[in-house]
């Protein structure tokens, strides 16, 4: 499938960007969207977290479809539990661990995940320091 076919299969209102397309979904739709991406043979590329203008975080799961970037985005509050996709998309394991370490994001069913960027015992949220508060 090409990127246009993947967008049509997944549905929703996609926004074009210079380097690809994005689809904003509620956090509860992340797992389903990721499963659909995999069924369409999209390749998981990255999970990007960034502070949202309205507070909380904006999370973007990025997928490559024959050189076109398709992003599935959601906004979450700081204390939200985010669905993990690592159980069916192993490439997301490190990305979720990094996001947890940097921004203290809690992923569903990942309570015992070892740190990736932190030393054992360090508190998650290294991008939220040194003041100790939220960005």
C-alpha positions as CSV (number, residue, x, y, z in Angstrom):
1,X,0.0,0.0,0.0
2,X,1.1,3.6,-0.6
3,X,0.5,6.4,1.9
4,X,-2.7,7.5,0.4
5,X,-4.1,4.0,0.6
6,X,-3.1,3.7,4.2
7,X,-4.7,7.0,5.1
8,X,-7.9,5.9,3.4
9,X,-7.8,2.5,5.2
10,X,-7.4,4.1,8.6
11,X,-9.9,6.9,7.9
12,X,-10.3,10.2,9.8
13,X,-9.2,13.7,8.9
14,X,-5.5,13.7,8.0
15,X,-3.6,17.0,7.8
16,X,-0.9,17.4,5.2
17,X,2.5,18.7,6.3
18,X,5.6,19.4,4.1
19,X,7.1,16.0,5.0
20,X,4.0,13.8,5.4
21,X,0.6,13.6,7.0
22,X,-0.8,13.6,10.6
23,X,-4.0,12.3,12.1
24,X,-5.1,13.5,15.6
25,X,-6.9,10.8,17.6
26,X,-8.0,10.4,21.2
27,X,-5.5,8.5,23.4
28,X,-7.9,5.5,23.6
29,X,-7.5,5.1,19.8
30,X,-3.7,4.8,19.7
31,X,-3.6,0.9,19.9
32,X,-6.2,0.5,17.1
33,X,-4.4,3.0,14.9
34,X,-1.1,1.3,15.4
35,X,-2.5,-2.1,14.6
36,X,-4.0,-0.7,11.4
37,X,-0.7,0.8,10.5
38,X,1.0,-2.6,10.9
39,X,-1.7,-4.4,8.9
40,X,-1.0,-1.9,6.1
41,X,2.8,-2.7,6.4
42,X,3.8,0.7,7.6
43,X,7.1,0.7,9.5
44,X,7.2,2.2,13.0
45,X,9.9,4.9,13.1
46,X,9.7,6.9,16.3
47,X,7.6,8.1,19.2
48,X,8.0,11.8,19.9
49,X,6.9,13.6,23.0
50,X,6.7,17.3,23.4
51,X,5.1,19.7,25.9
52,X,1.7,20.8,24.6
53,X,0.8,24.5,24.5
54,X,-2.3,23.9,26.6
55,X,-0.4,21.9,29.2
56,X,0.3,18.2,29.3
57,X,2.1,16.5,26.4
58,X,1.6,15.9,22.7
59,X,2.6,12.4,21.7
60,X,3.3,11.5,18.0
61,X,3.8,7.9,16.8
62,X,5.5,8.2,13.4
63,X,5.3,5.6,10.7
64,X,7.1,5.3,7.3
65,X,5.1,4.2,4.3
66,X,7.4,4.1,1.3
67,X,9.2,7.3,2.2
68,X,6.1,9.2,3.4
69,X,5.8,10.0,7.1
70,X,2.4,9.3,8.6
71,X,2.0,10.5,12.2
72,X,-0.7,9.5,14.7
73,X,-0.9,12.2,17.4
74,X,-2.7,12.6,20.7
75,X,-2.7,15.0,23.6
76,X,-2.5,13.7,27.2
77,X,-2.5,15.2,30.6
78,X,0.7,14.7,32.7
79,X,-0.9,12.0,34.8
80,X,-2.6,10.1,31.9
81,X,-2.0,6.4,31.3
82,X,-1.0,5.9,27.7
83,X,-1.7,2.7,25.8
84,X,1.5,0.7,25.0
85,X,1.9,-0.7,21.5
86,X,5.2,-2.6,22.4
87,X,3.4,-5.9,22.9
88,X,2.6,-6.1,19.2
89,X,5.1,-3.6,17.8
90,X,8.5,-4.5,19.4
91,X,10.2,-1.5,17.7
92,X,8.2,0.7,20.0
93,X,9.8,-0.8,23.2
94,X,12.8,1.5,23.3
95,X,10.7,4.5,22.2
96,X,8.2,4.0,25.1
97,X,11.1,3.5,27.6
98,X,12.8,6.7,26.4
99,X,9.5,8.6,26.6
100,X,9.0,7.3,30.1
101,X,12.5,8.3,31.2
102,X,12.4,11.8,29.6
103,X,8.8,12.8,30.4
104,X,7.5,10.4,33.1
105,X,4.8,9.1,30.8
106,X,3.1,6.0,32.2
107,X,2.4,3.3,29.6
108,X,-0.3,0.8,30.2
109,X,1.0,-2.7,31.1
110,X,4.6,-1.4,31.4
111,X,4.9,-1.1,35.2
112,X,8.2,-3.1,35.4
113,X,9.9,-1.8,32.3
114,X,13.6,-1.2,32.9
115,X,14.9,2.3,32.3
116,X,16.6,3.1,29.0
117,X,18.2,6.4,29.6
118,X,18.2,6.5,33.4
119,X,20.2,4.7,36.0
120,X,18.3,2.1,38.0
121,X,16.6,4.0,40.8
122,X,16.5,7.4,39.1
123,X,13.0,9.0,38.9
124,X,11.5,9.3,35.4
125,X,11.1,12.8,34.0
126,X,14.7,13.9,33.3
127,X,13.5,16.5,30.7
128,X,11.3,18.0,33.4
129,X,14.3,18.9,35.7
130,X,16.3,20.6,37.3
131,X,13.5,22.7,38.8
132,X,11.6,19.5,39.6
133,X,8.3,20.8,38.1
134,X,6.6,20.3,34.9
135,X,7.6,22.1,31.7
